[in-house]
Amino acid sequence: MSKKKHFELDQPLRHPDHHRPVTRRDFLAQGFRAGMATVLGGSVFSMFANPHNAHAALSADLEDLRKSNGGPCDVSAFGAGKIPFICFDLAGGANIAGSNVLVGKQGGQMDFLGTAGYNKQGLPGDMIPSAGEGFVNTDLGLAFHSDSGMLRGILEKVSSGTATATNGAVIPARSENDTGNNPHNPMYGINKAGANGSLLALIGSRSSDSGGNSMAPSAMINPEVRPTKVDRPSDVTGLVDVGDLVGLLSQEDTVAVMESMYRISDAKLGKVNTRVGADAIIKDMVRCGYMKSADLADRFGNPADLNPEADPDIVGPSGIFTSAELSGDGEFRKTASTMKLVVNGYAGAGTITMGGYDYHTGDRATGEMRDLRAGRCIGACLEYAARRNQPLMIYVFSDGSVFSNGMIDDSVEGRGKGVWTGDNQQTAASFFLVYNPAGRPQLLGGSADEQARHQQLGYMRSSGDVETSSSPAANNVNLLVETVVMNYLALHGEQDNFEKIFPNHGLGSVTLRDSMTAFAPIR
């Protein structure tokens, strides 16, 4: 009988050199339990299934209240008009550098490492980027290895137009292996930068403070926006309850009844003296409660408007996922739920945690198949943003990384690459992609050499290890998160606010921060 050479896509990873899984993080990293999803608030237009159109018009007087800029009944305050943000938390220590996103020396991605360095990152000598242009792919702006599993997955899901409107940057940065104690998750920082949604502040795949596998930096945590768990379409549709009235009346009639309730209450309040000092404030709160109920029925009276499975852009004959993909893969359902909320602005940012990325199993096929699926999920988010004509920032990180000892997996799924032998935090990196409907985001820098250094924020040694002095983020996960949040602000042209929002930051001078910023503003 032939011996199986790899683990199946959702099969748990049992490592003889690891202790038996005990904590939730252990189970997630080794694939004994699935990851789920996180989301954080969004855009002022997020109040509608199509961000540019309301479903039913509120009467003029209530519409004025809804749009009152900063007034007591200002529903628009739930959305801040920020770029939607989704991050992928690959639990367990996935490979990112080399075999997926290229990471080079001081000159950038194309300042190639030595053969031994790429060998450590899973690439044999005849597949290293310097062996020929055929091993470098820049379809997404950011340079990937041409046979990257993540890249193949992304390109399966995005159109050519989406790819040409995307760009990215990579950050070589060490983080501890196989632990949730890395403060990797940037969601609270993105919220502090202004992102918010019309329904939620943060949602997450796990019932943790960060909503994901990795922790959030303690200095950024705001208990008021602790993530609510979302990992499937039913979680999305269950976010809003407009009561029984919608089931008895049409959506328009329901809105009309609630508007009438507002006016009756408003008239009665005018004749009441509450006999307390905060009389006006109390009355405003009562009025706004009725007005916001009418607004809720107006925007969410039809639960199908929130349902990812009812969105033809997500699933169906012309959808990003086929019906079989969505029904057969929990990671796809999780991704569909998250991108529905975030891209439409019901939630402005989200974390999708995917388990089973502790894949140093003595073969290459296991990791390739999981990288491919992660790529499909990343690509689906980019393509959905394109179909909705919305910008999007995607951030991908993992707790630690892996290395290869040079043995080759020649199986079909192994693709002739180096087997993943064990954990190695020295080869770790994170990256982000930015989609802009107006065209590919532009790297900072007046020359090609300068732009290359803005696309790779830090660098590696020729040996394939992170040069820990190359950037503030290279050897400090807290500062890695700060770097990501700073780049998010820069996409809005608001990088000057970074020091005001994070007065105790560790990114150094303005000059140093500018060197760690990738793109010119897109909004």
C-alpha positions in Angstrom: 0.0 0.0 0.0 1.3 3.5 -0.9 1.8 5.8 2.0 -0.1 9.1 2.0 2.3 12.0 1.3 0.4 14.9 2.7 -2.5 16.1 4.9 -5.8 16.8 3.3 -7.1 20.4 3.2 -9.1 20.3 6.5 -7.2 17.4 8.1 -5.7 18.3 11.6 -1.9 18.5 11.7 -0.3 16.1 14.2 3.4 17.0 14.9 5.5 14.5 16.8 7.8 17.4 18.0 4.9 19.4 19.4 3.0 18.9 22.6 -0.6 17.7 22.2 -2.9 20.6 21.5 -4.3 22.0 24.8 -5.4 25.6 24.2 -7.8 27.0 21.7 -4.9 28.5 19.8 -3.2 25.1 19.6 -6.3 23.5 18.2 -6.7 26.4 15.7 -3.1 26.5 14.5 -2.9 22.7 13.9 -6.3 22.6 12.2 -8.2 20.7 14.9 -10.8 23.4 14.8 -11.7 25.9 12.1 -11.0 29.5 12.2 -13.8 32.1 11.9 -14.2 35.8 11.0 -13.8 39.4 12.4 -15.2 42.7 11.3 -14.9 46.3 12.3 -17.0 49.3 11.2 -17.0 51.1 7.9 -18.2 53.9 5.7 -20.8 56.6 5.8 -22.4 54.9 2.8 -22.6 51.6 4.6 -26.2 52.1 5.6 -27.4 50.7 2.4 -27.0 47.3 0.6 -25.8 49.3 -2.3 -23.7 52.0 -0.4 -25.1 54.7 -2.8 -28.8 54.0 -2.6 -31.4 53.9 0.2 -34.1 51.3 0.0 -37.1 53.4 1.0 -37.1 57.1 1.4 -37.7 58.5 4.9 -39.9 61.6 5.0 -38.0 64.8 4.5 -38.0 65.9 8.1 -36.6 62.5 9.4 -34.2 62.4 6.5 -32.8 65.7 7.7 -32.5 64.3 11.2 -30.7 61.2 9.9 -28.2 63.4 8.0 -27.8 66.0 10.8 -24.1 66.5 11.0 -23.2 65.6 14.5 -26.7 66.2 15.8 -28.3 64.1 18.5 -30.0 61.8 16.0 -27.1 61.6 13.6 -27.2 58.1 12.2 -24.4 58.9 9.7 -22.0 59.2 12.7 -21.9 55.4 12.6 -19.9 55.5 9.4 -16.8 57.5 8.9 -16.2 57.2 5.2 -12.9 55.3 5.7 -11.4 52.6 3.4 -12.8 49.1 4.2 -10.1 46.9 5.9 -9.9 43.1 6.1 -7.0 41.2 7.6 -6.2 37.5 7.4 -4.8 35.8 10.5 -3.2 32.6 9.3 -2.9 30.7 12.6 0.2 28.5 13.2 3.1 30.1 11.4 2.5 30.1 7.6 5.2 30.8 5.0 4.9 34.2 3.4 8.4 35.2 2.4 10.0 33.8 -0.7 7.7 31.0 -1.8 4.8 33.4 -1.7 5.7 37.1 -1.6 9.3 37.9 -2.6 11.4 39.6 0.0 14.9 40.9 -0.9 17.8 42.7 0.5 18.2 46.5 1.0 17.3 47.3 -2.6 13.8 45.8 -2.3 12.1 42.7 -3.6 14.3 42.4 -6.7 17.5 42.7 -4.7 17.6 39.0 -4.6 18.8 36.8 -1.7 21.4 34.1 -2.0 20.5 30.6 -3.2 20.8 29.2 0.4 18.4 31.9 1.6 15.7 31.0 -0.9 16.4 27.3 -0.2 15.5 28.0 3.5 12.3 29.7 2.2 11.3 26.5 0.3 12.6 27.3 -3.2 15.1 24.9 -4.8 18.0 26.4 -6.9 16.2 25.9 -10.2 13.1 27.9 -9.0 14.7 30.9 -7.3 13.7 34.3 -8.6 17.2 35.1 -9.8 17.1 32.0 -12.1 15.0 34.0 -14.6 12.1 36.4 -15.0 9.7 33.4 -15.3 9.8 33.0 -11.5 8.7 36.6 -10.7 5.0 37.7 -11.1 4.0 41.4 -10.6 0.3 41.1 -11.8 -0.8 42.6 -8.5 2.0 45.2 -8.4 3.6 43.5 -5.4 6.1 40.9 -6.6 5.2 37.2 -5.9 7.0 34.1 -6.8 5.3 33.0 -10.0 4.3 29.6 -8.5 3.1 31.0 -5.2 0.1 29.1 -3.9 -1.4 32.3 -2.5 -0.9 34.1 -5.9 -2.5 31.3 -7.8 -5.5 31.4 -5.5 -5.8 35.2 -5.8 -5.6 35.2 -9.6 -8.3 32.5 -9.7 -10.8 34.9 -8.2 -9.9 38.3 -9.5 -10.5 39.7 -13.0 -7.6 41.2 -14.9 -9.1 44.7 -14.2 -9.1 44.1 -10.5 -5.5 42.9 -10.6 -4.3 46.0 -12.5 -6.0 48.2 -9.9 -4.2 46.5 -7.0 -0.8 47.1 -5.4 0.9 46.0 -2.2 3.9 46.1 0.1 5.7 43.5 2.2 7.1 43.9 5.7 9.9 41.5 6.8 9.2 41.1 10.5 9.9 38.4 13.1 7.2 37.1 15.4 7.2 34.2 17.8 6.2 30.7 16.6 2.9 29.0 17.4 1.6 31.4 20.0 -1.4 33.7 20.3 0.7 36.0 22.5 1.9 37.9 19.4 0.0 41.2 19.4 -0.5 41.0 15.6 -4.1 42.0 15.3 -4.5 45.7 14.1 -8.3 46.0 14.4 -8.5 48.3 17.4 -5.8 50.5 15.8 -7.7 50.7 12.5 -10.8 51.7 14.6 -8.8 54.4 16.4 -7.8 55.6 12.9 -11.5 56.3 12.2 -12.9 53.2 10.6 -16.4 52.4 11.8 -19.6 50.8 10.4 -23.3 51.4 10.4 -24.0 48.2 12.3 -20.9 47.1 14.1 -17.5 48.3 15.4 -15.7 45.0 15.4 -16.6 41.4 14.8 -14.3 38.4 15.1 -13.9 34.8 14.3 -13.2 33.9 17.9 -14.6 35.0 21.3 -11.3 36.7 22.2 -10.4 40.3 22.8 -9.0 40.6 19.3 -11.7 38.5 17.6 -8.9 36.4 16.1 -6.1 34.0 16.9 -3.4 36.6 17.7 -3.7 39.2 20.4 -4.2 42.9 19.8 -1.6 45.4 21.2 -2.8 46.1 24.7 -2.4 49.9 24.4 -4.9 49.9 21.4 -7.7 47.8 23.0 -11.0 49.6 23.5 -13.5 47.4 25.4 -16.4 49.4 23.9 -15.7 47.9 20.5 -14.9 44.3 21.5 -15.5 42.0 18.5 -18.8 40.2 18.0 -18.3 36.8 16.5 -19.3 36.3 12.8 -18.3 33.3 10.7 -21.3 32.3 8.6 -24.2 33.9 6.6 -26.7 33.3 9.4 -24.6 35.3 11.7 -24.8 38.2 9.3 -28.6 38.1 8.8 -29.0 37.7 12.5 -27.3 41.1 13.2 -30.5 43.1 12.7 -33.9 42.5 14.2 -36.5 45.0 13.1 -39.3 43.3 15.0 -42.6 41.6 14.0 -44.0 44.7 12.2 -42.0 44.1 9.1 -43.5 40.6 8.8 -47.0 42.0 9.1 -46.6 45.0 6.8 -44.6 45.9 3.8 -41.3 47.6 4.3 -42.7 51.0 3.2 -45.7 50.7 5.5 -43.5 49.7 8.4 -41.3 52.8 7.9 -44.5 55.0 7.7 -45.8 53.5 11.0 -42.6 54.1 12.8 -42.4 57.7 11.4 -45.9 58.3 12.8 -44.8 56.9 16.2 -41.9 59.4 16.1 -44.2 62.4 15.4 -46.8 61.4 18.0 -44.0 61.0 20.6 -42.4 64.3 19.6 -45.7 66.1 20.0 -46.3 64.6 23.4 -42.8 65.4 24.6 -43.3 69.0 23.8 -46.0 69.1 26.5 -44.1 67.2 29.1 -41.8 68.6 31.8 -39.5 65.9 33.1 -38.6 68.2 36.1 -34.9 67.2 35.8 -31.9 69.3 34.8 -31.2 67.3 31.7 -34.8 67.7 30.4 -33.7 68.5 26.8 -31.2 65.7 26.7 -33.7 63.1 27.8 -36.3 64.3 25.3 -33.7 64.1 22.5 -32.8 60.6 23.5 -36.4 59.5 23.3 -37.0 61.2 20.0 -33.9 59.7 18.5 -34.8 56.3 19.7 -38.0 56.4 17.6 -36.3 58.0 14.7 -33.5 55.4 14.6 -36.1 52.6 14.7 -37.7 54.1 11.6 -34.2 54.4 10.1 -33.5 50.8 10.9 -36.6 49.5 9.2 -35.8 51.7 6.2 -32.4 50.3 5.8 -32.6 46.7 7.0 -36.3 45.8 6.7 -35.5 43.2 4.1 -33.1 40.7 5.8 -32.0 39.4 2.3 -30.2 42.7 1.8 -27.6 41.5 4.4 -27.5 37.9 3.3 -24.2 36.9 1.5 -26.0 33.9 0.0 -28.6 36.2 -1.7 -25.9 38.4 -3.2 -25.4 37.5 -6.9 -22.0 39.1 -6.9 -20.9 36.6 -4.2 -22.6 33.3 -5.2 -24.3 32.1 -8.3 -23.7 31.8 -12.0 -21.8 35.1 -12.2 -20.8 35.1 -8.5 -17.2 35.0 -7.1 -18.0 31.7 -5.5 -20.0 28.9 -7.0 -22.9 27.4 -4.9 -20.8 24.3 -4.5 -17.8 26.2 -3.1 -19.9 28.2 -0.7 -21.8 25.2 0.6 -18.8 22.9 0.8 -16.1 25.1 2.4 -16.5 26.9 5.7 -13.6 29.2 5.0 -15.4 30.4 1.9 -18.6 31.0 3.9 -16.6 32.9 6.5 -14.9 35.0 3.8 -18.3 35.8 2.1 -19.8 36.9 5.3 -17.0 39.1 6.2 -16.6 40.8 2.8 -20.3 41.4 2.6 -20.3 43.4 5.8 -17.0 45.2 5.3 -17.1 46.1 1.7 -20.6 47.4 1.9 -19.8 49.4 5.0 -22.1 47.7 7.4 -18.7 47.0 9.1 -15.6 48.8 8.0 -12.9 46.3 8.7 -12.6 42.6 9.6 -10.3 39.8 10.6 -10.7 36.4 8.9 -8.9 33.8 11.0 -7.9 30.6 9.1 -6.6 27.6 11.0 -4.1 24.8 10.1 -1.1 26.9 9.1 1.4 25.2 11.3 2.1 23.1 8.3 5.7 21.9 8.7 4.6 18.3 8.2 7.7 16.9 6.3 6.0 17.5 2.9 5.2 20.6 0.8 1.8 19.6 -0.5 0.0 20.3 2.7 1.1 23.9 2.9 0.6 24.5 -0.9 -3.0 23.5 -0.7 -3.7 25.7 2.3 -1.9 28.6 0.8 -4.0 28.2 -2.3 -7.2 28.4 -0.3 -6.0 31.4 1.6 -5.3 33.0 -1.8 -8.8 32.3 -3.1 -10.3 34.0 0.0 -8.0 37.0 -0.4 -8.8 37.2 -4.1 -12.6 36.9 -3.4 -12.4 40.0 -1.1 -10.5 42.0 -3.8 -12.9 41.0 -6.5 -16.0 41.8 -4.4 -14.6 45.3 -3.7 -14.1 45.8 -7.4 -17.7 44.8 -8.2 -18.9 47.2 -5.5 -16.6 50.0 -6.8 -15.1 50.3 -3.3 -11.4 50.6 -2.2 -10.1 47.9 0.1 -7.0 47.3 2.1 -6.1 43.6 2.9 -3.5 42.7 5.5 -2.1 39.1 5.8 -0.1 38.0 8.8 0.8 34.8 10.7 2.4 33.9 14.1 5.9 32.9 13.2 7.0 31.1 10.0 8.6 27.9 8.7 11.8 26.8 7.0 12.9 24.0 4.6 16.0 21.8 4.9 16.2 21.4 1.2 14.4 18.1 0.7 12.1 18.2 -2.3 8.5 17.1 -2.5 8.0 15.9 -6.1 4.3 15.1 -5.7 1.7 16.8 -7.9 0.7 19.1 -5.0 4.3 19.5 -3.8 5.2 21.0 -7.1 8.9 20.2 -6.8 9.5 22.6 -3.9 11.2 22.2 -0.6 9.4 20.5 2.2 8.5 22.5 5.3 10.7 21.0 8.0 10.1 23.1 11.1 9.3 26.5 12.7 11.5 29.4 12.1 10.5 33.0 13.1 13.6 34.4 11.3 11.9 33.9 7.9 8.7 35.6 8.8 7.0 38.5 7.0 3.6 40.2 6.6 2.1 41.9 3.6 -0.8 44.1 2.6 -2.6 44.7 -0.7 -4.6 47.8 -1.6 -7.3 47.9 -4.3 -8.3 51.3 -5.7 -11.2 51.6 -8.2 -9.6 54.7 -9.7 -6.4 52.7 -10.6 -3.4 51.1 -9.1 -2.2 52.8 -5.9 1.1 54.7 -6.5 4.2 53.9 -4.5 6.0 56.8 -2.9 9.4 57.8 -4.3 10.7 59.8 -7.2 12.7 57.0 -8.8 12.3 53.3 -9.4 14.9 52.5 -6.7 13.1 54.7 -4.1 9.7 53.1 -5.0 11.3 49.6 -4.5 12.2 50.5 -1.0 8.7 51.8 -0.2 7.3 48.5 -1.5 9.4 46.5 0.9 9.5 48.1 4.3 12.7 46.7 5.7 14.8 43.8 4.3 16.3 40.4 4.8 19.9 39.2 4.8 21.2 37.1 2.0 20.7 34.0 4.2 16.9 34.5 4.1 16.6 35.8 7.7 15.0 39.1 8.7 17.5 41.9 9.3 16.2 43.0 12.7 17.7 46.5 12.4 16.1 47.2 9.0 13.0 48.8 10.4 11.1 49.4 13.7 8.7 46.6 12.8 11.4 44.0 12.0 11.8 42.8 15.6 8.7 44.1 17.4 5.2 43.0 16.6 3.6 46.0 18.4 5.5 48.3 16.0 4.5 46.1 13.1 0.9 46.8 13.9 1.7 50.5 14.3 3.3 50.4 10.8 0.1 48.9 9.3 -2.2 51.4 11.0 0.1 54.3 9.8 -0.1 53.0 6.3 -3.9 52.9 6.6 -3.9 56.5 7.6 -1.6 57.4 4.8 -4.0 56.0 2.2 -6.4 58.7 3.4 -3.7 61.4 3.4 -4.0 61.5 7.2 -0.5 60.2 8.3 0.1 63.5 10.1 -2.6 62.4 12.6 -0.7 59.3 13.6 1.2 61.0 16.4 -2.0 62.6 17.7 -3.9 59.3 17.7 -0.9 57.2 19.1 1.1 59.7 21.1 3.2 56.9 22.7 4.0 55.2 19.4 7.5 53.7 18.7 8.0 54.4 15.0 10.4 57.3 15.6 10.7 60.5 13.7 8.6 61.8 10.8 11.4 61.0 8.5 11.6 57.4 9.6 7.8 57.1 9.5 7.8 58.4 5.9 10.3 55.7 5.0 7.9 53.1 6.3 5.0 54.4 4.3 4.2 52.6 1.0 1.6 54.5 -1.0 0.3 58.0 -1.9 -3.2 58.7 -0.7 -6.1 57.1 -2.7 -8.9 58.8 -0.8 
